[in-house]
C-alpha cells in the first residue's frame, strides 16, 4: 500500500467519523473531525501496544499451564 492511498483512506475515515459526531454542516463539524482524528490516533497508539502486551502475558501463562498439564 502506498502512503498516498493510506492518507486518503485515513482522511476519509476521519471525515466519516467526524461527520457522524457532528450534526450536518454545523460550525462544529471541523471540531468534530479533530476529535475523530484524536480518537483514532489514540486508539492506534495505545490500543495495539496494550493489546500486544496483554495478549503476550496471557498467552505465556496459558502455555506454561498447558506444559504443566493444568489447562
CNS distance restraints for C-alpha pairs under 8 A (distance, minus, plus):
assign (resid   1 and name CA) (resid   5 and name CA) 6.97 0.50 0.50
assign (resid   1 and name CA) (resid   6 and name CA) 6.96 0.50 0.50
assign (resid   2 and name CA) (resid   6 and name CA) 6.31 0.50 0.50
assign (resid   3 and name CA) (resid   7 and name CA) 6.10 0.50 0.50
assign (resid   4 and name CA) (resid   8 and name CA) 6.31 0.50 0.50
assign (resid   5 and name CA) (resid   9 and name CA) 6.12 0.50 0.50
assign (resid   6 and name CA) (resid  10 and name CA) 6.11 0.50 0.50
assign (resid   7 and name CA) (resid  11 and name CA) 5.91 0.50 0.50
assign (resid   8 and name CA) (resid  12 and name CA) 6.11 0.50 0.50
assign (resid   9 and name CA) (resid  13 and name CA) 6.19 0.50 0.50
assign (resid  10 and name CA) (resid  14 and name CA) 6.12 0.50 0.50
assign (resid  11 and name CA) (resid  15 and name CA) 6.12 0.50 0.50
assign (resid  12 and name CA) (resid  16 and name CA) 6.05 0.50 0.50
assign (resid  13 and name CA) (resid  17 and name CA) 6.12 0.50 0.50
assign (resid  14 and name CA) (resid  18 and name CA) 5.76 0.50 0.50
assign (resid  14 and name CA) (resid  33 and name CA) 6.06 0.50 0.50
assign (resid  14 and name CA) (resid  36 and name CA) 5.76 0.50 0.50
assign (resid  14 and name CA) (resid  37 and name CA) 5.61 0.50 0.50
assign (resid  14 and name CA) (resid  40 and name CA) 7.87 0.50 0.50
assign (resid  15 and name CA) (resid  19 and name CA) 5.85 0.50 0.50
assign (resid  15 and name CA) (resid  33 and name CA) 6.00 0.50 0.50
assign (resid  15 and name CA) (resid  36 and name CA) 7.98 0.50 0.50
assign (resid  16 and name CA) (resid  20 and name CA) 6.29 0.50 0.50
assign (resid  17 and name CA) (resid  21 and name CA) 6.36 0.50 0.50
assign (resid  17 and name CA) (resid  33 and name CA) 7.18 0.50 0.50
assign (resid  17 and name CA) (resid  36 and name CA) 5.87 0.50 0.50
assign (resid  18 and name CA) (resid  22 and name CA) 6.33 0.50 0.50
assign (resid  18 and name CA) (resid  29 and name CA) 6.75 0.50 0.50
assign (resid  18 and name CA) (resid  30 and name CA) 7.81 0.50 0.50
assign (resid  18 and name CA) (resid  32 and name CA) 4.75 0.50 0.50
assign (resid  18 and name CA) (resid  33 and name CA) 4.05 0.50 0.50
assign (resid  18 and name CA) (resid  34 and name CA) 7.44 0.50 0.50
assign (resid  18 and name CA) (resid  35 and name CA) 7.21 0.50 0.50
assign (resid  18 and name CA) (resid  36 and name CA) 5.20 0.50 0.50
assign (resid  18 and name CA) (resid  37 and name CA) 7.93 0.50 0.50
assign (resid  19 and name CA) (resid  23 and name CA) 7.08 0.50 0.50
assign (resid  19 and name CA) (resid  24 and name CA) 7.11 0.50 0.50
assign (resid  19 and name CA) (resid  29 and name CA) 6.61 0.50 0.50
assign (resid  19 and name CA) (resid  32 and name CA) 7.09 0.50 0.50
assign (resid  19 and name CA) (resid  33 and name CA) 7.09 0.50 0.50
assign (resid  21 and name CA) (resid  29 and name CA) 7.83 0.50 0.50
assign (resid  21 and name CA) (resid  32 and name CA) 5.81 0.50 0.50
assign (resid  21 and name CA) (resid  36 and name CA) 7.80 0.50 0.50
assign (resid  22 and name CA) (resid  26 and name CA) 6.94 0.50 0.50
assign (resid  22 and name CA) (resid  28 and name CA) 6.49 0.50 0.50
assign (resid  22 and name CA) (resid  29 and name CA) 5.23 0.50 0.50
assign (resid  22 and name CA) (resid  32 and name CA) 5.82 0.50 0.50
assign (resid  23 and name CA) (resid  29 and name CA) 7.41 0.50 0.50
assign (resid  24 and name CA) (resid  29 and name CA) 7.60 0.50 0.50
assign (resid  25 and name CA) (resid  29 and name CA) 6.27 0.50 0.50
assign (resid  28 and name CA) (resid  32 and name CA) 6.14 0.50 0.50
assign (resid  29 and name CA) (resid  33 and name CA) 6.26 0.50 0.50
assign (resid  30 and name CA) (resid  34 and name CA) 6.46 0.50 0.50
assign (resid  31 and name CA) (resid  35 and name CA) 6.24 0.50 0.50
assign (resid  32 and name CA) (resid  36 and name CA) 6.04 0.50 0.50
assign (resid  33 and name CA) (resid  37 and name CA) 6.12 0.50 0.50
assign (resid  34 and name CA) (resid  38 and name CA) 6.21 0.50 0.50
assign (resid  35 and name CA) (resid  39 and name CA) 6.13 0.50 0.50
assign (resid  36 and name CA) (resid  40 and name CA) 6.17 0.50 0.50
assign (resid  37 and name CA) (resid  41 and name CA) 6.00 0.50 0.50
assign (resid  38 and name CA) (resid  42 and name CA) 5.96 0.50 0.50
assign (resid  39 and name CA) (resid  43 and name CA) 6.16 0.50 0.50
assign (resid  40 and name CA) (resid  44 and name CA) 6.28 0.50 0.50
assign (resid  41 and name CA) (resid  45 and name CA) 5.97 0.50 0.50
assign (resid  42 and name CA) (resid  46 and name CA) 5.82 0.50 0.50
assign (resid  42 and name CA) (resid  47 and name CA) 7.53 0.50 0.50
assign (resid  43 and name CA) (resid  47 and name CA) 4.91 0.50 0.50
assign (resid  43 and name CA) (resid  48 and name CA) 7.60 0.50 0.50
assign (resid  44 and name CA) (resid  48 and name CA) 5.89 0.50 0.50
assign (resid  45 and name CA) (resid  49 and name CA) 7.18 0.50 0.50
assign (resid  46 and name CA) (resid  50 and name CA) 5.93 0.50 0.50
assign (resid  47 and name CA) (resid  51 and name CA) 5.83 0.50 0.50
assign (resid  48 and name CA) (resid  52 and name CA) 6.04 0.50 0.50
assign (resid  49 and name CA) (resid  53 and name CA) 6.18 0.50 0.50
assign (resid  50 and name CA) (resid  54 and name CA) 6.12 0.50 0.50
assign (resid  51 and name CA) (resid  55 and name CA) 5.90 0.50 0.50
assign (resid  52 and name CA) (resid  56 and name CA) 5.93 0.50 0.50
assign (resid  53 and name CA) (resid  57 and name CA) 6.17 0.50 0.50
assign (resid  54 and name CA) (resid  58 and name CA) 6.04 0.50 0.50
assign (resid  55 and name CA) (resid  59 and name CA) 5.77 0.50 0.50
assign (resid  56 and name CA) (resid  60 and name CA) 6.00 0.50 0.50
assign (resid  57 and name CA) (resid  61 and name CA) 6.40 0.50 0.50
assign (resid  58 and name CA) (resid  62 and name CA) 6.30 0.50 0.50
assign (resid  59 and name CA) (resid  63 and name CA) 6.13 0.50 0.50
assign (resid  60 and name CA) (resid  64 and name CA) 6.22 0.50 0.50
assign (resid  61 and name CA) (resid  65 and name CA) 6.18 0.50 0.50
assign (resid  62 and name CA) (resid  66 and name CA) 6.11 0.50 0.50
assign (resid  62 and name CA) (resid  71 and name CA) 7.31 0.50 0.50
assign (resid  63 and name CA) (resid  67 and name CA) 6.17 0.50 0.50
assign (resid  64 and name CA) (resid  68 and name CA) 6.44 0.50 0.50
assign (resid  65 and name CA) (resid  69 and name CA) 6.26 0.50 0.50
assign (resid  65 and name CA) (resid  70 and name CA) 5.25 0.50 0.50
assign (resid  65 and name CA) (resid  71 and name CA) 5.76 0.50 0.50
assign (resid  66 and name CA) (resid  70 and name CA) 5.58 0.50 0.50
assign (resid  66 and name CA) (resid  71 and name CA) 4.82 0.50 0.50
